[in-house]
């Protein structure tokens, strides 16, 4: 027996809408995981930074064009020049299909989204691993020396804890 009241959606419609929302959220989270995984797989932390115990805390901003395609990707000014060189080398290996789906699902045409990126050392690897003078907090949210000003969607951060190698 089906009960319909004017102005009230029936139970099947409600369940369909809720399940559609849940699937969209799950797929969006899966795309975020795929992108972060592709970053961690393809980015090789520069040996000079690793051997000097220099952590990196930066933001990656991904511009979405008005047609929904992925435009420029930039690191904030807090990224070390060696980190930037490695990012430039590998940025075309990132999962761009996942980025496009994130932009599409979040309706980010003509906007940007932000991906915090942290490469930190465990204290067993580097005793002074969280020295504030090396974290680059002053330039964490500036790009080409200009603070970013605009609406962005922020993805979960990319975090990589670097451990001392076992010999």
N, C-alpha and C positions, 0 to 999 in steps of 0.2 A: 504494500500500500504506500503510495507516494502522497505526501502532504505538501501543498504549495500555498503559501500565503503571499498576497500581493506585497511587494517591497522586501520580501525575505527570500534569500537564496536557498535552494534546497540543499540537503546534506551532501549529495553526490557532487554538486558544484563546489561546495566548500572544500570537500576532500580533494577534488581535482586541483583547485587553486593552491591549497596548502602543499600538496605533493609536488606541484610544478615549482613553487617557491623553494622547497627543500632541495629539489634536484638542481635548480639553478645555483643555490648556495654551495652545494656539494661540488658541482663541476667547477665553480669559480675557485673554491679552495684547492681543488685538484690542479687547476691551471697554475695557481700561485706556487704550489709545491713543485710542479714540473719546471717552472721558470727558475726557482731557487736551486733546484737540483742541477739544472743545466749550468747555472752560474758556478756552483761549487765544483762541478765536474770539469769545466773548461778553464777556470781561472787558476793560474799557478802563482802563488804568493811569491814575490821576488825574493831570491835568496839573500840579497843584501839587507832587506828589511827583516827577514827571518833571523839571520845570523846576528843582527844588531838588536834584536828584540824590540823592533819598532812596530807597534800595533797600528791598525787603520780603523778609523771611524769616519765614515763618509755617507753621503746620500747619492743614490743613482736616481736621476729624474728621467722619466720616459715621456717624451712628447707624443701625443696622439693627434694626427692630422684630422681635419674636418671630415675627410672621407673615411675615417676609422682606421687608416693604416698607421703603422708605427713610424714616427719621425725620428728626430734626434734623440740620442741617449747621452747624458752628460753626468760626470761625477762632480760632486761639490768640491770647492777649493781645498777642503781639508785633506783630500787624497794626496799622498806623496807622489812626486813625479814618476817614480819607478812603478807605482801602483797604476798610474794613468797609462803608462806605456803598455803594461800587461793587459789592462782593460781594452785599450785600442786594438791590441792584437786579437783578443778573443771575442769582442762584442758581437761579431757577425756569426759566432757559433752558438749564441744564446737561443733558446727556444722561442723564436719569434711568433710561431703559431699560438703558443700559450699567451704571449703578450697581447696578440690580436683578440683572442677570446676574452681575456680579462677586460680589455678596453670595450669590447662589444657588450659583454654581460653587465658591466658597470656603467654603460652609456657615457663613455668618456670622450666622445668625438670632440675634437678641438680643445681638449684639456690635457692634463698630464697626470701621471701618477708617480709616486715616490717609493723607492725601495731603500730602506736603511741597510747599509752594508757594514758589518763589523768583523774584522779579523783581529782577534785578541789572543794573547798568550796565557797559558796556564802558569800559575806562580812556580810550579815545579820546573817549567821550561825557562822562565825568566823571572828571577826574584822581584824585580821592580816592574812587573808587567803592566801595571796600570798607572804609570807616572802621568800626571795630568799635563805636564809640559809637552808630552809627545802625542797626546790624543787629538789635537787639532780642533778643540771645541769652538774656538773663535771663528773658524771657517767651515764649520760643519754644514751650515745651510746657505752658503753663498756659492754662486756659480759664475765663473769668470769675474770674480771680485764684486759681484752684485748680489745682494740678498734676493732670493726668489720671492716674488710677490704674485700670488695667484692661487686659485683653488686647485688642489691636487687630491688624488686618491692615494692613500698610503698602503702599500703591501706590507706583509710581515717582513721583518728584517732578515737579511742574509747574515748568519753568524757562523764563524768558524773559529773554534778554539784550537790553538796550535800546541801540541804536546811535544815534550822532549822525545826524540827518537830513542828507541830501545836498541842497545848494542849487544 
